[in-house]
Amino acid sequence: MLWQWSPYVIAEFAAAAGIVIMAIYFPWRDLNRRSSLIGVTLLLVCSLWMLAHAIEIGLPVPSYKSYLMGAQLIWGIIALTLWLLYIVHQIGPKKWLTKRVFVLLGIMPLMSILGVISNHFHHLIWIKPGLDSQNPYLPLQPTYGITYWICVVYIVVLIFTGSFLLIKNVVRPHYNRIGESAILLIAAVLPMLAALIEILGLSNSLKLSIGITPWVSLISTIMLVWTLPRFHLRNVIPFARDTVFERIEDCIIVLDKRDRVLDLNPAAERFVGHKISDVMGYSVKQILPQWPGQIGIADQTIASDKEIVLERGGEQRTFNMSVSVAADPDGHSTSKVVLLADITYRKKAEEERQQSAEQLLNALKATYRQDIRARGNPV
């Protein structure tokens, strides 16, 4: 028998396909180009890790399982390395984002690849892998070598470092982000629990018939890439947000370079009729379809200030739209802050003053003409 189907195999194939679909969608979720690239690569590597695990469960042949176990070790190390890099890109510390750190983080994945490929020469990864006949899915039961345990230590260091950074940022006081914080805490704790279960050999005690590390890592990654970009975007708002951004009566809309919504202050939420949690990442034209051509400023790279007329509450109102453009250190536009100040009453007052001035001027002219006629002089 060369293949054995099971619910676990079907579920893991489905999970691998689903994570590929999520990787295609993800660039629209994370607005930072570099972290988006890391996130997409992380998701694709997780799908390969899950796929290798599924095939290992389905194939009862020891020689094939040996190759697949090596592939899982490689994909797992790469995935968890990218997992840590993604966390650092989002919430820091930024001083870690250096070429030296990247080189150091690349050493162990390279060692694992070389070790797995050449294991039949030196047996530093595992020795004489056999099948666990007590398990219905016949997993390999090898004697591990020194290189394998070095890889395990590296994985544990990655997991605990990334989890520490997440927990450190989540436990700080934030503004109305209880749900996001809870999800990130779960994403931080799950890999640590899985690592402890694997290290302490509790899989048999817990009667786990398959390895849980790929599943736990996959779930943690999905939580991370779905929640961390939004958590980070809100975290970069200055501390003065509570007194300025939240309480200002004018509408503030923060857009990325593709005119997707990054943030709304409460006044803007009331104006558009949506909470920021419901529309973050949407195009501004999707939430404000009645404003085509006036708010779409994707090609704008310099600040501007102009008046626009919009419909609000069934009446035409005049707004002063100020656009401030933010740029990265390389000078590339990254986001725009649109400030909409309702100047309808001021414009009406100006129009009324202008009308009054014109009426007074016309009255003076009429009086002058009457006075000229009274004197018998033609006008």
Order of alpha helices (4+ residues) and beta strands (2+ residues): alpha-alpha-alpha-alpha-alpha-beta-beta-alpha-alpha-alpha-beta-beta-alpha-alpha-alpha-beta-beta-beta-alpha
